[in-house]
Amino acid sequence: MRVEVEIESDGRWIAEVTTIPGAMAYGASKAEAVAKVEALVLRTLADKLEHGEPAPELSHVFTVAA
């Protein structure tokens, strides 16, 4: 899944996985924002699997955009 990151005008970083609705997280650094959104996505996918909902096929879990 592609993680998109950008820095906000207040200096915080935001990371988002657009293929998962609502999967976005802020961090004080790029690495922190990415780690937070990856954890959120993994929790979301685990919840889908636990409830028998379809989850995307995952050959590579994350790709961070430059």
N, C-alpha and C positions, 0 to 999 in steps of 0.2 A: 504494500500500500504506500502510496506517495504521501509524504509529510511535507506540507508547504509551510515555510517559516518567513516571518518578516518582523522587523523591529517597529514598534509603535513610537509616536512622537514623544511619549513620556519615558522612553528608554527600555520599556518592557518588551520581551519577545513574545510573539504569539505563534503557536504551531497548530496546524489544522490538517485533518484527513478529510477531504471533501467527499469521499465516497461513503463515509459514515456520518449521517446527519447528527449534528451537535457535537462532533468530535473536535473540540478545540480547547487549548489550554495556554495559559500565560506562564511565563517564567522570568526570573531576573536575568537569565542568560539563555542563549540559543539552546544549549545542551539541556538545561532544565526544562524548557518549554517542550522540547522534543520528547524527553523522558516522560513527562507528565501526559502528553497526548498518546504516546505509545501504550502506557499503562491503561489509560482510559479505553482505548480501542481494544486492547486485549480483554479487559473486563467486559466490554460490550459483546465481543465475539463469544466469550465463554458463556455469558448469560443466554445468548441465542442458542448455542449448542445445548445447554442444560435444559432449555425449554422446547427443544425439538424444532426450532426455527431454522430456516436455511441460512447458512453463512457462506461467504465467498470462499472459493478454493484458494489456498495460500501456498504458493511455491516459494515466494520470498515475502516475508512478513512486511518489512518496511524498506522504503527508499527515501532518503532525505534529499530534497531538492537543494541545489547549491545556492 
